[in-house]
Amino acid sequence: MARLPRLVIPNQPHHVIQRGNDGQLIFRDTADHELFLSRLKDGARQFKVAIHAYVLMPTHLHLLATPSDLEGLGRMMQWIGRHYVPYFNQKYARAGTLWQGRYKAAVIDAQRYFITCCAYIELNPVRGGLVQMAGDYPWSSYQHHVGVKSDPIISDHPLYWSLGNTPFEREAAYKTLVEQGVNEEDVRILTEATLKGWALGAEQFQLALEKQTQRRVRQAKRGRPRSSVAPT
């Protein structure tokens, strides 16, 4: 069966996962992280993709990003790879691909999942046992969202701004939300939807996307379809 084209919806947030090939390290030292973030900043500006949250883990990365058109997200990810992978291969005397296939992405229902997805991304180092608190990890957008430092990569989403009328209120509200954590079910469905490329949101949101794109955006329900023939 032919693989469906990746679902990209302009002006909607997308959760993106890019993994290292065979679980290998894709960031080994400070310079690697800094170079990747520099390319992410430049690529996002060049291809008009708003980055709302990110985390660079040792073997993979997550983004929450809103493209302004159909091609921008894919072009940005490809452009970053063309700059980062040769650097990494030359530095560590390796050859071949660094990524585990194509990046994975899911369109998300912003009203339901935007803040949850931000927290999910920035709590990755905690769930992975790298740090005890999100603020202890230097390679994520968390410190920007709680006011520790301004991150030029980040474009704040209106839903983040709605958390408070002043920067202090927004930062405090966001910190509280992250400290409350993300429940296991939301972690599961965010991960699963992204790896499978399905839209994540309420049924009404999914139906609207299917009408807009004229394609299936969610996994088919399991079970035998009902027969249109009346039983005898």
Sequence and secondary structure as in RCSB ss.txt:
>XXXX:A:sequence
MARLPRLVIPNQPHHVIQRGNDGQLIFRDTADHELFLSRLKDGARQFKVAIHAYVLMPTHLHLLATPSDLEGLGR
MMQWIGRHYVPYFNQKYARAGTLWQGRYKAAVIDAQRYFITCCAYIELNPVRGGLVQMAGDYPWSSYQHHVGVKS
DPIISDHPLYWSLGNTPFEREAAYKTLVEQGVNEEDVRILTEATLKGWALGAEQFQLALEKQTQRRVRQAKRGRP
RSSVAPT
>XXXX:A:secstr
         TTS EEEEEEBGGG  S  SHHHHHHHHHHHHHHHHHTTEEEEEEEE SSEEEEEEEESSSSHHHH
HHHHHHHHHHHHHHHHTT  S  BSSS EEEEB HHHHHHHHHHHHHTHHHHTTS SSGGG SSBSHHHHTTSS 
 TTB   HHHHTT SSHHHHHHHHHHHHHH   HHHHHHHHHHHHHT  BS HHHHHHHHHHHTS  S    S  
  SS   
